[in-house]
Amino acid sequence: MSRIDDLKRQNPGLNVNLIDLIAEADPSGSYKYLGFLIKMLKDNSSNNNMNILRHIFGEENILALTKFEEHSIANRIKVKDIGLYTSFKQIKDEVQEADEIVRTKEMEKQTKIVHKDDDWLILIPLSYEASKLYGRGTKWCTTQERYWNQYKSDYKIIYIINRKNDNVKYAISSKISHDLVEGWRANDETINPFMIPLPAEILGLIAIEIRDKESIEDMYEYRKINSRTTQKKYFNTTAVEPETYRPVSYSGLTSYSGLTDASDWLTTYQDIEQIISTEENSDLNNVIDTEHILQIFNRLKLR
């Protein structure tokens, strides 16, 4: 016995043909309107039984069930057993989660991933859609299209996301025409970029991005035109010609630019962490006094 035959046997009250069902809508008691109702159904369904089912169950519900099956085949549904669901709402919730997985994977193509581990995701959004997705839950103006369009040609924006607590996010912006770097918490309060509680090696990677004076728009266009060589270009950390050291303003903090390669930046951050950790009653996460930080920088042995 087929599955459908078995279900008909289990539900004899529903084992009726469509005309029997339509007849229930005839108010005359003598099937006076049955011919009219059948004609209306045929005229409006275009002989498509799916349209009838959409009318019975609802357009959104049928669409959700269809997408549920698509996601299930692609292994994006956690609980595939339809017998464990008791409402279309549960189906829709599962579909929404699966849609988010697809959307996130698509948005990854519109970002540059600077670093990713179990604790932190550091990325540069290259499109407004990516900025809105990864900046959700924050008050950053770059999650609004009007401001995003103003920023993308003049700034590089770096998002720092705690993967274990989605409420913990930071943003860093670097204006390509100036040596000014600014930082914000998720609530849009300013924070010194060097006071973001990150491991030294991650801060070093961020410093490399800050030094590379490319706007979001430049990065996006380069990736679009040279998709095959993008990673090679953006993650090249070979040495460059030394520059003259000059003061750089980091939201009120003076440092030095012109370090020759990635290892110099990383060494600098490790030195900062070492010096701060040996200071009495001080550590990398709670030092907030700018003058104190300036003293630490002055103690670094920079050429």
Order of alpha helices (4+ residues) and beta strands (2+ residues): alpha-alpha-alpha-alpha-alpha-alpha-beta-beta-alpha-alpha-beta-beta-beta-alpha-alpha-alpha-beta-beta-alpha-alpha
